[in-house]
């Protein structure tokens, strides 16, 4: 029982870390896209 509880906590910690990484990637993507769109406006 105890080992199962510990492994579940470990999985929860891993899941939040992956979620944070996904959020960061999403933010970087949004920033890059907005910069790209602004550059296109300048060129056009």
Number of C-alpha atoms within 10 A of each C-alpha: 5 7 8 9 10 11 11 12 12 11 12 12 12 12 12 11 12 12 12 12 12 12 12 12 12 12 12 12 12 12 12 12 12 12 12 12 12 12 11 10 9 8 7 6
